[in-house]
């Protein structure tokens, strides 16, 4: 089992798919990585040599922000907005949708399960 950026990559999947198990790497970036390392897209992870895995690891470390660093930067950006007290920061603080969605109905993912209100039934 290959370990890249602190994540165990599944061995029986194609390299493009397996790289997407790393937080911060999607289909486009995974394709860019295997193009830089010049690996055939049909190859599977268990067919890679140690040198190729090392090359992939070096490309990711050098060119992309992934896993812990990316999560830390995202949380710091949200914390900065909250500290500033701007509109987006207030929405984050209250646990409401940030990007202009309606909240009269829907928004249950951000707001959590519906809370019953006493005396509402009629």
CORRA-V630415 format. One record per backbone hydrogen bond with DSSP energy under -0.5 kcal/mol. NH is the residue of the N-H (numbers start at 1). CO is the residue of the C=O. Records with the same first field share a line. If there is no record, write none. Layout:
NH = CO, CO
This chain:
2 = 9
4 = 2, 7
7 = 4
9 = 2, 7
13 = 10
15 = 43
18 = 14
19 = 15
20 = 16, 17
21 = 18
22 = 19
25 = 22
26 = 24
30 = 26
31 = 27
32 = 28
33 = 29
34 = 30
35 = 31
36 = 32
37 = 33
38 = 34
39 = 34
43 = 40
45 = 13
46 = 11
47 = 44
48 = 45
53 = 49
54 = 50
55 = 51
56 = 52
57 = 53
58 = 54
59 = 55
60 = 56
61 = 57
62 = 58
63 = 59
64 = 60
66 = 64
67 = 23
69 = 66
70 = 66
71 = 67
72 = 68
73 = 69
74 = 70
75 = 71
76 = 72
77 = 73
78 = 74
79 = 75
80 = 76
81 = 77
82 = 78
83 = 79
84 = 80
85 = 81
86 = 81
90 = 86
91 = 87
92 = 88
93 = 89
94 = 90
95 = 91, 92
96 = 91
111 = 107
112 = 108
116 = 114
120 = 117
